[in-house]
Amino acid sequence: MTLHYNCERVGRRDCLKLGLSAATGLGFTDLLRLRSFAVEAAAANVTGRKMPSAIARPKAMAAQPTSCVLVWLDGGPTHYETFDPKPTAPKEIRGEFDPIATKTPGIFYSQEMKKLASISDKIAIVRSICHNQGNHGAGNHYMMTGAPTRIPVGCGAFVSFHPSLGSTVAYMRREELGALPGYFSMPSMSRSGGPNFLGAKYAPFVVGDDPNREKFRVRDVALPSGLTEGRFESRRSLRSDLDTLARFADPSAGDPVVAQDSYVQQGYDLVTSPQAQRAFDISLESDRVRDRYGRNAFGQRALLARRLVEAGVPFITLYEGGWDHHTNLFPSLKKRLPGFDQTVATLIQDLDERGLLDTTLVIVLGEFGRTPQINKDGGRDHWSNAMSVLFAGCGTPGGQVVGATDPRGYSAVDRVLAPENFASTVYRKLGIDPDHILYTPQGRPAHLVSDPTPIQELMG
């Protein structure tokens, strides 16, 4: 198995430090309970106030039946070698790859984006999002939340000053959810992909196992070995009987059993739900479909994401590490980009063929772009003055490029946009008002996005 790291040697498995991976020794309900307690305890510690029993929940606006698949390329993918080639720049800037024509006249991608180029009429590329956070920790937070960090943070930092896009969508769309959680992340959670003050219920459900394995298994979506369905229901009934006792049923008694009931119920729902069982049974897909996505971990996770969209999950993150190319950029990309190109293009096409693209937003991005100058090690370094972001679906007009960088790709120079505009676009497309105000457990108001202006060219 290949492990992908960024320049700080932070791998995707390091997310386990946060206690948020389903691969730990704890069960799903234990994780929910512990994470919720940690969030509330941290808030109480900062304010010196008593821990609240619940977060104030403002009424959500009417939501559209839409979903989002966010493909997160951790480390910062190069814009030059993907969607913003610079053929007239000097070789030390333009690099080794040539531009190729797309299906859309006048629009060019880089040479390894062949399949995406063939469906450019379904795709919009934004080339002019930029910010001032040139390290992984801060850049990740800004793009994953739409909010800059409150204090300077290091490149390898795991920080959360604001709820992530996925957690917010799950929270705002909570009333329409069934047995499945509203937010998934595969195979791990991005460092700033958590719920912050929204609480553990809106953290991502992490599917850490590889769907390309023959014995792919999602923890907490199957009965434990040796426990029959009858015994499971008996234990559930016993717990229900015990909970009718006055000591447990009276909230004023302060018993922790009452507080954990909602988490236990989520665990029961996942184990007993036919919807959940079917969504994760990737073996139901034909060999032709599985081959089309690519018989590798990323390809099969993208296929699983499509199945979760069909099951009504509003937000799925596909976390792909290894895009921090300070060295050997071109040999690495020649190996990796063809598979990436195939999988993302297939996801968009498959959603379209199934009538799901109109209600599913597909996004591809990382925390920033890469430097114009190729360094002495044959790589490109961090560069937040320019980046490219792919959008498709959910009413996004395809066959267009929004904004531009200068002829050498140094900076966004036309239709300059910020992460706030990116986040506002995502929220609008998912039926959420980006100017909505959330409230922390201490009653502090927090706007979803400080600038709620979406990218109008993408709104249709």
C-alpha positions as CSV (number, residue, x, y, z in Angstrom):
1,M,0.0,0.0,0.0
2,T,1.3,3.5,-0.9
3,L,1.4,6.1,1.7
4,H,1.2,9.7,0.6
5,Y,2.9,12.5,2.6
6,N,3.2,16.2,2.3
7,C,6.4,18.2,2.9
8,E,6.0,18.1,6.7
9,R,5.8,14.2,6.5
10,V,2.2,14.4,7.6
11,G,0.4,11.4,6.1
12,R,-3.3,10.8,5.9
13,R,-3.0,8.3,8.7
14,D,-1.8,11.1,11.0
15,C,-5.5,12.1,11.2
16,L,-5.8,9.4,13.7
17,K,-4.2,11.8,16.2
18,L,-7.6,13.6,16.2
19,G,-9.4,10.4,17.3
20,L,-11.7,10.7,14.3
21,S,-10.9,7.7,12.2
22,A,-13.2,4.6,12.2
23,A,-10.0,2.5,12.2
24,T,-9.4,3.1,15.9
25,G,-10.3,0.5,18.6
26,L,-13.5,2.3,19.5
27,G,-16.9,1.7,18.0
28,F,-18.8,4.4,16.1
29,T,-21.1,5.3,19.1
30,D,-18.1,5.5,21.4
31,L,-16.4,7.9,19.0
32,L,-19.5,10.0,18.7
33,R,-19.8,10.3,22.5
34,L,-16.2,11.0,23.1
35,R,-15.9,13.6,20.3
36,S,-19.0,15.4,21.5
37,F,-17.6,15.6,25.0
38,A,-14.2,16.8,23.8
39,V,-15.8,19.6,21.7
40,E,-18.0,20.8,24.5
41,A,-15.3,20.5,27.1
42,A,-12.9,22.6,25.0
43,A,-15.5,25.3,24.5
44,A,-16.2,25.3,28.3
45,N,-12.5,25.5,29.1
46,V,-12.0,28.5,26.8
47,T,-14.9,30.5,28.1
48,G,-14.9,29.4,31.7
49,R,-18.6,28.6,31.5
50,K,-20.5,25.4,32.3
51,M,-20.7,22.9,29.5
52,P,-24.0,23.2,27.6
53,S,-26.1,20.1,27.1
54,A,-26.9,21.0,23.5
55,I,-26.0,23.5,20.8
56,A,-28.6,26.1,19.9
57,R,-30.0,25.0,16.6
58,P,-31.3,27.8,14.3
59,K,-33.9,26.7,11.8
60,A,-32.3,25.7,8.5
61,M,-33.6,27.1,5.3
62,A,-35.4,24.9,2.8
63,A,-32.8,22.6,1.3
64,Q,-32.7,21.2,-2.3
65,P,-32.1,17.5,-2.7
66,T,-28.5,18.0,-3.8
67,S,-25.2,16.4,-3.0
68,C,-21.5,17.3,-3.2
69,V,-18.5,15.1,-3.9
70,L,-15.4,17.1,-3.0
71,V,-12.1,15.6,-4.3
72,W,-9.4,17.0,-2.0
73,L,-5.9,16.8,-3.4
74,D,-3.9,17.2,-0.2
75,G,-0.6,19.0,-0.5
76,G,-1.6,21.5,-3.2
77,P,-1.8,20.3,-6.8
78,T,0.0,22.2,-9.5
79,H,-2.2,24.4,-11.7
80,Y,0.4,24.4,-14.5
81,E,0.3,20.7,-15.1
82,T,-3.5,20.3,-14.7
83,F,-5.8,23.1,-15.9
84,D,-3.8,26.3,-16.5
85,P,-0.8,25.4,-18.8
86,K,1.4,28.3,-19.9
87,P,2.9,27.3,-23.3
88,T,4.4,30.7,-24.0
89,A,6.3,31.0,-20.8
90,P,10.1,30.1,-20.5
91,K,10.8,26.4,-20.1
92,E,11.8,26.8,-16.5
93,I,8.2,28.0,-15.9
94,R,6.1,26.1,-18.4
95,G,7.7,22.8,-17.5
96,E,7.7,19.6,-19.6
97,F,4.1,19.1,-20.3
98,D,2.3,20.5,-23.4
99,P,-1.2,21.9,-23.6
100,I,-4.0,20.0,-25.3
101,A,-7.2,21.2,-26.8
102,T,-10.4,20.4,-25.1
103,K,-13.9,19.7,-26.5
104,T,-14.5,23.4,-25.9
105,P,-12.9,25.6,-28.6
106,G,-10.3,27.9,-27.2
107,I,-9.9,26.1,-23.8
108,F,-6.7,24.1,-23.1
109,Y,-5.8,21.7,-20.3
110,S,-2.4,20.1,-19.7
111,Q,-1.5,17.0,-21.6
112,E,-2.4,14.4,-19.0
113,M,-6.0,15.6,-18.6
114,K,-7.1,13.9,-21.8
115,K,-10.4,12.4,-20.5
116,L,-11.4,15.5,-18.7
117,A,-10.6,17.5,-21.8
118,S,-13.0,15.3,-23.8
119,I,-15.9,16.3,-21.5
120,S,-15.0,19.9,-20.9
121,D,-18.5,20.9,-21.9
122,K,-19.6,19.5,-18.6
123,I,-16.8,21.3,-16.6
124,A,-16.0,24.8,-15.4
125,I,-12.5,25.6,-14.3
126,V,-11.9,28.6,-12.0
127,R,-8.3,29.8,-12.4
128,S,-8.4,32.9,-10.3
129,I,-9.0,31.8,-6.7
130,C,-6.1,33.0,-4.5
131,H,-5.3,33.7,-0.8
132,N,-2.4,34.6,1.5
133,Q,-2.0,31.3,3.4
134,G,1.0,29.6,1.8
135,N,1.3,26.7,4.2
136,H,-0.6,23.4,4.4
137,G,-2.2,24.0,7.8
138,A,-3.6,27.5,7.1
139,G,-4.3,26.9,3.4
140,N,-6.2,23.7,4.2
141,H,-8.4,25.4,6.8
142,Y,-9.2,28.4,4.5
143,M,-10.3,26.2,1.6
144,M,-12.1,23.6,3.7
145,T,-14.1,26.1,5.8
146,G,-14.2,29.4,3.8
147,A,-12.7,31.1,6.9
148,P,-9.0,32.0,7.5
149,T,-7.3,30.9,10.6
150,R,-7.6,33.2,13.6
151,I,-3.9,33.0,14.5
152,P,-0.8,32.0,12.5
153,V,-0.4,28.3,12.3
154,G,2.4,26.0,11.1
155,C,2.6,24.1,7.9
156,G,1.8,20.8,9.6
157,A,-0.9,22.1,11.9
158,F,-4.3,20.3,12.4
159,V,-6.5,23.3,13.3
160,S,-10.2,24.0,13.5
161,F,-11.5,27.6,14.1
162,H,-14.7,27.2,12.0
163,P,-17.0,24.3,10.9
164,S,-15.9,22.6,7.7
165,L,-18.1,22.7,4.5
166,G,-19.1,19.0,5.0
167,S,-20.0,19.4,8.7
168,T,-22.0,22.5,8.0
169,V,-23.9,20.9,5.2
170,A,-24.7,17.8,7.3
171,Y,-25.9,20.1,10.1
172,M,-28.0,22.3,7.9
173,R,-29.5,19.3,6.1
174,R,-30.0,17.2,9.2
175,E,-33.8,17.0,9.0
176,E,-33.8,15.2,5.7
177,L,-31.2,12.5,6.7
178,G,-32.1,8.9,7.1
179,A,-30.0,6.1,8.7
180,L,-26.8,7.2,6.9
181,P,-24.8,10.1,8.3
182,G,-24.8,13.3,6.3
183,Y,-21.1,13.6,5.8
184,F,-18.6,11.0,4.8
185,S,-14.8,11.2,4.3
186,M,-12.7,8.5,2.6
187,P,-10.1,7.2,3.6
188,S,-9.5,9.8,6.3
189,M,-10.5,13.2,7.3
190,S,-8.8,16.3,6.1
191,R,-7.0,18.2,8.9
192,S,-9.6,21.0,8.9
193,G,-12.6,18.9,7.8
194,G,-14.2,18.6,11.3
195,P,-17.3,20.2,12.9
196,N,-15.8,22.6,15.4
197,F,-18.6,23.8,17.7
198,L,-21.3,22.0,15.8
199,G,-20.4,18.8,17.7
200,A,-19.4,15.3,17.0
201,K,-22.6,14.3,15.4
202,Y,-21.6,16.4,12.4
203,A,-18.0,15.1,12.1
204,P,-17.4,12.9,9.0
205,F,-18.1,9.2,9.1
206,V,-14.7,7.9,8.0
207,V,-14.5,4.9,5.7
208,G,-10.9,3.9,6.1
209,D,-10.9,0.5,4.4
210,D,-10.0,0.2,0.7
211,P,-13.1,-0.6,-1.5
212,N,-10.7,-2.2,-4.0
213,R,-10.0,-5.0,-1.5
214,E,-11.9,-8.3,-2.0
215,K,-13.0,-8.2,1.7
216,F,-13.9,-4.5,1.9
217,R,-15.8,-3.8,5.1
218,V,-17.2,-0.7,6.7
219,R,-17.0,-0.8,10.4
220,D,-20.3,-0.4,12.3
221,V,-22.4,-1.2,9.3
222,A,-22.4,-4.9,10.1
223,L,-23.2,-7.0,13.1
224,P,-20.1,-8.0,15.1
225,S,-18.9,-11.5,14.5
226,G,-20.8,-14.0,16.7
227,L,-23.8,-11.7,17.4
228,T,-26.9,-12.9,15.6
229,E,-29.7,-10.5,14.6
230,G,-31.9,-12.0,17.3
231,R,-29.3,-11.5,20.1
232,F,-28.7,-7.9,18.8
233,E,-32.4,-7.1,19.0
234,S,-32.6,-8.6,22.5
235,R,-29.8,-6.4,23.7
236,R,-31.4,-3.4,22.1
237,S,-34.7,-4.3,23.9
238,L,-33.0,-4.7,27.2
239,R,-31.4,-1.3,26.9
240,S,-34.8,0.2,26.0
241,D,-36.3,-1.3,29.1
242,L,-33.6,0.0,31.3
243,D,-33.9,3.4,29.9
244,T,-37.5,3.6,31.2
245,L,-36.3,3.6,34.8
246,A,-36.7,6.9,36.5
247,R,-33.0,7.3,37.1
248,F,-32.2,7.1,33.4
249,A,-35.3,8.8,32.0
250,D,-35.1,11.9,34.2
251,P,-32.7,14.5,32.5
252,S,-32.4,16.3,35.8
253,A,-30.7,13.3,37.3
254,G,-27.7,14.2,35.2
255,D,-27.0,10.6,34.2
256,P,-24.7,10.3,31.2
257,V,-26.8,7.5,29.8
258,V,-29.4,10.0,28.7
259,A,-26.9,12.1,26.9
260,Q,-25.5,9.2,24.8
261,D,-28.8,7.9,23.6
262,S,-28.7,9.7,20.3
263,Y,-25.3,8.3,19.5
264,V,-26.3,4.8,20.3
265,Q,-29.4,5.2,18.1
266,Q,-27.2,6.2,15.2
267,G,-25.1,3.1,15.7
268,Y,-28.3,0.9,15.7
269,D,-29.6,2.7,12.6
270,L,-26.4,1.9,10.6
271,V,-26.3,-1.7,11.6
272,T,-30.0,-2.4,10.8
273,S,-30.6,-0.1,7.8
274,P,-31.0,-1.9,4.4
275,Q,-30.2,1.5,2.9
276,A,-26.8,1.6,4.6
277,Q,-26.1,-2.1,3.8
278,R,-26.9,-1.6,0.1
279,A,-25.0,1.7,-0.3
280,F,-21.8,0.1,0.9
281,D,-22.1,-3.1,-1.1
282,I,-19.9,-2.2,-3.9
283,S,-20.0,-5.8,-5.2
284,L,-23.4,-5.0,-6.6
285,E,-21.6,-3.0,-9.4
286,S,-20.8,-4.7,-12.6
287,D,-17.2,-5.4,-13.6
288,R,-17.6,-3.0,-16.5
289,V,-18.5,-0.1,-14.2
290,R,-15.7,-0.9,-11.6
291,D,-13.1,-1.1,-14.4
292,R,-14.3,2.1,-15.8
293,Y,-13.7,4.0,-12.5
294,G,-10.3,2.3,-12.2
295,R,-9.4,-0.8,-10.1
296,N,-7.5,1.1,-7.5
297,A,-8.3,2.7,-4.1
298,F,-9.1,6.1,-5.5
299,G,-11.2,4.8,-8.4
300,Q,-13.3,2.5,-6.1
301,R,-13.8,5.2,-3.5
302,A,-15.2,7.5,-6.3
303,L,-17.6,4.7,-7.2
304,L,-18.6,4.3,-3.6
305,A,-19.1,8.1,-3.5
306,R,-21.6,7.8,-6.4
307,R,-23.4,5.1,-4.5
308,L,-23.6,7.3,-1.4
309,V,-25.0,10.1,-3.6
310,E,-27.7,7.7,-4.8
311,A,-28.5,6.9,-1.2
312,G,-29.1,10.6,-0.4
313,V,-25.9,11.5,1.4
314,P,-25.4,15.3,1.0
315,F,-21.6,15.6,1.3
316,I,-18.7,13.2,0.6
317,T,-15.0,14.0,0.6
318,L,-12.5,11.9,-1.3
319,Y,-9.2,12.7,0.4
320,E,-6.2,12.0,-1.8
321,G,-2.8,12.7,-0.3
322,G,0.5,13.1,-2.1
323,W,0.2,16.3,-4.1
324,D,3.0,18.2,-2.4
325,H,5.5,17.9,-5.3
326,H,8.6,19.7,-4.2
327,T,10.7,17.1,-6.0
328,N,10.4,14.9,-9.2
329,L,7.2,16.6,-10.2
330,F,7.1,15.4,-13.8
331,P,7.9,11.7,-13.4
332,S,5.4,11.6,-10.5
333,L,2.6,13.2,-12.4
334,K,3.2,11.1,-15.6
335,K,2.4,8.0,-13.4
336,R,-0.4,9.5,-11.3
337,L,-2.4,11.9,-13.5
338,P,-3.7,9.4,-16.0
339,G,-5.5,7.4,-13.3
340,F,-6.7,10.5,-11.6
341,D,-8.0,11.9,-15.0
342,Q,-9.8,8.6,-15.7
343,T,-11.5,8.4,-12.3
344,V,-12.7,12.0,-12.1
345,A,-14.0,12.0,-15.7
346,T,-15.8,8.7,-15.1
347,L,-17.4,10.0,-11.9
348,I,-18.8,13.1,-13.8
349,Q,-19.9,11.0,-16.8
350,D,-21.5,8.3,-14.7
351,L,-23.5,10.8,-12.6
352,D,-24.6,12.4,-15.9
353,E,-25.7,9.1,-17.4
354,R,-27.7,8.3,-14.3
355,G,-29.5,11.7,-14.2
356,L,-27.7,12.7,-11.0
357,L,-25.3,15.4,-12.3
358,D,-28.0,18.0,-12.2
359,T,-28.2,17.6,-8.5
360,T,-24.6,16.6,-7.6
361,L,-21.8,19.1,-7.4
362,V,-18.3,17.6,-8.1
363,I,-15.3,19.8,-7.0
364,V,-11.6,19.1,-7.3
365,L,-9.1,21.2,-5.5
366,G,-6.3,21.4,-2.9
367,E,-5.1,24.1,-0.5
368,F,-3.2,26.1,-3.1
369,G,-1.3,26.0,-6.4
370,R,2.5,25.6,-7.1
371,T,5.3,28.1,-7.8
372,P,6.0,29.3,-11.3
373,Q,9.7,28.5,-11.1
374,I,10.7,24.9,-11.2
375,N,13.1,24.4,-8.3
376,K,16.5,22.7,-8.4
377,D,15.0,19.3,-7.4
378,G,12.6,19.3,-10.4
379,G,9.6,20.3,-8.3
380,R,7.3,23.2,-7.6
381,D,6.8,24.7,-4.1
382,H,3.8,26.2,-2.3
383,W,2.1,29.1,-4.1
384,S,-1.2,30.6,-2.9
385,N,-1.3,33.5,-5.4
386,A,-2.9,31.2,-8.0
387,M,-4.7,27.9,-8.2
388,S,-7.2,26.0,-10.3
389,V,-10.5,24.5,-9.1
390,L,-12.7,22.2,-11.1
391,F,-16.5,22.4,-10.8
392,A,-19.1,20.2,-12.5
393,G,-22.8,19.5,-12.0
394,C,-25.5,21.0,-9.8
395,G,-26.4,23.5,-12.5
396,T,-22.9,24.6,-13.2
397,P,-22.6,25.9,-16.8
398,G,-19.9,23.8,-18.4
399,G,-17.4,24.6,-21.2
400,Q,-16.0,27.6,-19.5
401,V,-13.0,29.0,-17.7
402,V,-13.6,31.6,-15.0
403,G,-10.9,34.1,-14.3
404,A,-7.3,34.0,-15.5
405,T,-3.7,34.2,-14.3
406,D,-1.0,36.2,-16.0
407,P,0.9,34.7,-18.9
408,R,3.4,33.1,-16.6
409,G,1.0,31.9,-14.0
410,Y,2.3,34.0,-11.2
411,S,-0.9,35.6,-10.0
412,A,-4.6,35.7,-10.6
413,V,-5.2,38.9,-12.6
414,D,-8.8,38.6,-14.0
415,R,-11.9,38.0,-11.9
416,V,-9.8,37.6,-8.8
417,L,-11.7,35.4,-6.2
418,A,-11.2,34.3,-2.6
419,P,-11.9,31.1,-0.6
420,E,-15.0,32.9,0.7
421,N,-16.4,33.1,-2.8
422,F,-15.6,29.4,-3.3
423,A,-17.4,28.4,0.0
424,S,-20.4,30.6,-0.8
425,T,-20.8,28.9,-4.2
426,V,-20.8,25.5,-2.6
427,Y,-23.4,26.4,0.0
428,R,-25.6,28.1,-2.6
429,K,-25.6,25.1,-4.8
430,L,-26.5,22.9,-1.9
431,G,-29.5,25.0,-0.9
432,I,-27.8,26.8,2.0
433,D,-27.6,30.5,2.6
434,P,-23.9,31.4,3.1
435,D,-25.0,34.4,5.1
436,H,-26.7,32.2,7.6
437,I,-25.7,32.6,11.2
438,L,-24.8,29.7,13.5
439,Y,-24.5,29.9,17.2
440,T,-21.8,28.4,19.4
441,P,-22.7,26.6,22.6
442,Q,-21.9,29.8,24.4
443,G,-24.3,31.8,22.2
444,R,-21.8,33.5,20.1
445,P,-23.0,34.2,16.5
446,A,-20.9,33.0,13.6
447,H,-21.6,33.7,9.9
448,L,-21.1,30.7,7.7
449,V,-19.0,32.9,5.4
450,S,-17.9,36.4,6.0
451,D,-18.4,37.3,2.4
452,P,-21.5,35.4,1.1
453,T,-20.9,36.3,-2.5
454,P,-20.9,33.2,-4.8
455,I,-19.1,32.9,-8.1
456,Q,-21.9,34.1,-10.4
457,E,-20.6,32.4,-13.5
458,L,-21.1,29.0,-11.9
459,M,-24.6,29.6,-10.7
460,G,-26.3,29.0,-14.0
